[in-house]
Amino acid sequence: MAIGLRPQDHGTYSLRRTKASLIYKQTGNLRAVQIMLGHTKIETTVRYLGVDVEDALMLAEGMEI
């Protein structure tokens, strides 16, 4: 069923990235986002989200899981 969205603008990849970004913005929990995405390195998650590396790593180091 078409709802007027262009598939090239709203594919699986963009939805995955949007969800990860929203979770990170709401919680600040970079490690949780890393686990959710299945990334083995926190640096991959930082690059994926497009956040400042130093800020993100400082937040991640302060998190306890």
Backbone as a chain_set.jsonl record, in Angstrom:
{"seq": "MAIGLRPQDHGTYSLRRTKASLIYKQTGNLRAVQIMLGHTKIETTVRYLGVDVEDALMLAEGMEI", "coords": {"N": [[0.846, -1.187, 0.0], [0.713, 2.105, -0.95], [1.876, 5.074, 0.57], [2.731, 7.516, -0.07], [5.436, 7.965, 0.409], [8.78, 8.142, -0.677], [10.61, 5.333, -1.57], [13.448, 5.386, -1.818], [14.157, 7.397, -0.095], [13.364, 6.566, 2.392], [14.328, 4.037, 3.38], [15.313, 0.801, 4.752], [17.866, 1.14, 5.884], [17.991, 3.927, 6.49], [15.948, 4.107, 8.361], [16.936, 2.48, 10.404], [19.192, 3.936, 11.158], [17.978, 6.317, 12.017], [16.454, 5.414, 14.229], [18.525, 4.56, 15.95], [19.832, 7.012, 16.36], [17.827, 8.504, 17.646], [17.476, 7.034, 20.029], [20.015, 7.354, 21.166], [20.062, 10.163, 21.507], [17.967, 10.492, 23.352], [18.774, 8.989, 25.571], [21.55, 9.144, 25.894], [23.157, 7.012, 26.081], [25.603, 5.528, 24.774], [26.81, 3.022, 24.67], [24.646, 1.239, 24.883], [23.388, 1.725, 22.448], [25.396, 0.857, 20.764], [25.389, -1.914, 21.317], [22.777, -2.546, 20.505], [22.981, -2.053, 17.755], [24.829, -3.914, 17.057], [27.525, -3.461, 16.788], [31.006, -4.047, 17.064], [33.0, -2.354, 17.855], [33.173, 0.655, 19.683], [33.886, 2.962, 18.42], [32.949, 2.643, 15.839], [30.21, 2.898, 16.196], [30.087, 5.544, 17.061], [30.97, 6.881, 14.753], [28.933, 6.069, 12.999], [26.681, 7.303, 14.107], [27.426, 9.9, 13.824], [28.334, 11.666, 15.77], [30.225, 13.826, 18.009], [33.404, 12.619, 18.597], [35.041, 12.749, 20.968], [33.192, 13.667, 22.95], [31.274, 11.611, 22.843], [32.776, 9.313, 23.543], [33.559, 10.003, 26.125], [31.08, 10.06, 27.417], [30.374, 7.358, 27.074], [32.336, 6.012, 28.548], [31.602, 6.671, 31.086], [29.316, 5.238, 31.546], [27.59, 2.542, 33.048], [26.935, -0.813, 32.499]], "CA": [[0.0, 0.0, 0.0], [1.517, 3.325, -1.064], [1.441, 6.162, 1.455], [3.321, 8.751, -0.549], [6.844, 8.089, 0.756], [9.682, 7.611, -1.699], [11.436, 4.27, -0.983], [14.857, 5.749, -1.767], [14.355, 8.316, 1.028], [12.92, 5.968, 3.646], [14.634, 2.61, 3.342], [15.676, 0.125, 5.992], [19.075, 1.744, 6.449], [17.698, 5.236, 7.095], [15.128, 3.877, 9.558], [17.848, 1.949, 11.422], [20.018, 5.052, 11.617], [17.105, 7.235, 12.746], [16.139, 4.819, 15.526], [19.741, 4.62, 16.763], [20.052, 8.421, 16.719], [16.816, 8.904, 18.629], [17.794, 6.384, 21.305], [21.196, 8.016, 21.709], [19.687, 11.514, 21.948], [17.09, 10.413, 24.522], [19.404, 8.339, 26.716], [22.969, 9.43, 26.009], [23.822, 5.733, 26.345], [26.266, 5.097, 23.549], [27.06, 1.584, 24.759], [23.391, 0.545, 24.567], [23.197, 1.847, 21.003], [26.397, -0.03, 20.171], [24.886, -3.286, 21.444], [21.587, -2.656, 19.661], [23.39, -2.085, 16.352], [25.699, -5.053, 16.824], [28.883, -3.019, 16.479], [32.005, -4.569, 17.993], [33.821, -1.232, 18.318], [32.408, 1.859, 20.019], [34.223, 3.978, 17.419], [32.052, 2.427, 14.699], [28.921, 3.473, 16.577], [30.266, 7.0, 17.069], [30.998, 7.313, 13.347], [27.605, 5.784, 12.451], [25.756, 8.323, 14.599], [27.888, 11.223, 13.421], [28.482, 12.52, 16.942], [31.585, 14.195, 18.335], [34.094, 11.451, 19.137], [35.455, 12.961, 22.359], [31.995, 13.711, 23.801], [30.653, 10.298, 22.874], [33.611, 8.39, 24.304], [33.483, 10.406, 27.535], [29.791, 9.556, 27.897], [30.403, 5.893, 27.09], [33.196, 5.555, 29.643], [30.903, 6.897, 32.349], [28.137, 4.389, 31.625], [27.702, 1.192, 33.591], [25.903, -1.728, 31.979]], "C": [[0.89, 1.249, 0.0], [0.957, 4.408, -0.151], [2.117, 7.478, 1.094], [4.769, 8.964, -0.159], [7.693, 7.48, -0.347], [10.594, 6.57, -1.055], [12.912, 4.631, -0.878], [15.167, 6.71, -0.618], [14.076, 7.673, 2.379], [13.127, 4.462, 3.649], [15.005, 2.069, 4.714], [16.869, 0.784, 6.669], [18.767, 3.072, 7.137], [16.842, 5.08, 8.345], [15.989, 3.36, 10.709], [18.682, 3.078, 12.02], [19.193, 6.049, 12.45], [16.789, 6.697, 14.135], [17.345, 4.899, 16.458], [20.001, 6.051, 17.235], [19.076, 8.884, 17.783], [17.095, 8.3, 20.004], [18.996, 7.055, 21.957], [20.85, 9.405, 22.249], [18.848, 11.482, 23.221], [17.801, 9.883, 25.758], [20.85, 8.755, 26.948], [23.797, 8.172, 26.216], [24.386, 5.155, 25.052], [26.488, 3.586, 23.529], [25.803, 0.79, 24.421], [23.114, 0.588, 23.066], [24.172, 0.929, 20.273], [25.902, -1.476, 20.19], [23.689, -3.507, 20.527], [21.957, -2.8, 18.183], [24.282, -3.276, 16.03], [27.112, -4.675, 16.429], [29.856, -3.577, 17.509], [32.881, -3.459, 18.567], [32.948, -0.011, 18.553], [32.674, 2.963, 18.993], [33.338, 3.858, 16.179], [30.699, 3.064, 14.974], [28.986, 4.994, 16.564], [30.235, 7.542, 15.641], [29.613, 7.158, 12.706], [26.603, 6.871, 12.848], [26.148, 9.732, 14.174], [28.002, 12.191, 14.585], [29.949, 12.844, 17.158], [32.261, 13.046, 19.081], [34.443, 11.636, 20.612], [34.264, 12.968, 23.309], [31.381, 12.329, 23.954], [31.466, 9.316, 23.701], [33.597, 8.723, 25.79], [32.175, 9.919, 28.151], [29.818, 8.029, 28.048], [31.234, 5.361, 28.25], [32.52, 5.719, 30.994], [29.685, 6.008, 32.547], [28.463, 3.029, 32.209], [26.577, 0.36, 33.034], [26.011, -3.031, 32.719]], "O": [[1.734, 1.406, 0.883], [-0.252, 4.637, -0.094], [2.078, 8.437, 1.864], [5.296, 10.056, -0.375], [7.361, 6.424, -0.885], [11.288, 6.884, -0.088], [13.57, 4.215, 0.076], [16.322, 6.825, -0.209], [14.51, 8.189, 3.409], [12.19, 3.703, 3.896], [15.008, 2.798, 5.706], [16.879, 0.963, 7.886], [19.233, 3.313, 8.25], [16.996, 5.848, 9.294], [15.795, 3.757, 11.858], [18.854, 3.161, 13.237], [19.668, 6.556, 13.466], [16.849, 7.44, 15.114], [17.205, 5.263, 17.626], [20.354, 6.266, 18.394], [19.461, 9.583, 18.721], [16.966, 8.979, 21.023], [18.996, 7.299, 23.164], [21.299, 9.777, 23.333], [18.999, 12.351, 24.08], [17.472, 10.279, 26.877], [21.328, 8.722, 28.083], [24.994, 8.248, 26.493], [23.724, 4.397, 24.343], [26.365, 2.95, 22.482], [25.888, -0.232, 23.739], [22.66, -0.398, 22.485], [23.812, 0.299, 19.279], [25.991, -2.178, 19.183], [23.598, -4.532, 19.852], [21.333, -3.566, 17.45], [24.472, -3.612, 14.861], [27.822, -5.467, 15.809], [29.558, -3.577, 18.703], [33.444, -3.613, 19.651], [32.092, 0.322, 17.734], [31.806, 3.794, 18.725], [33.016, 4.862, 15.545], [30.109, 3.693, 14.096], [28.054, 5.657, 16.11], [29.561, 8.532, 15.356], [29.178, 8.028, 11.952], [25.786, 7.304, 12.036], [25.32, 10.643, 14.164], [27.794, 13.393, 14.422], [30.821, 12.212, 16.562], [31.738, 12.56, 20.085], [34.161, 10.754, 21.424], [34.317, 12.34, 24.367], [31.012, 11.923, 25.056], [30.896, 8.558, 24.486], [33.621, 7.82, 26.627], [32.163, 9.422, 29.278], [29.336, 7.489, 29.043], [30.867, 4.362, 28.868], [32.826, 4.993, 31.94], [29.082, 6.025, 33.62], [29.497, 2.439, 31.895], [25.412, 0.756, 33.079], [25.244, -3.957, 32.454]]}, "num_chains": 1, "name": "protein.A"}
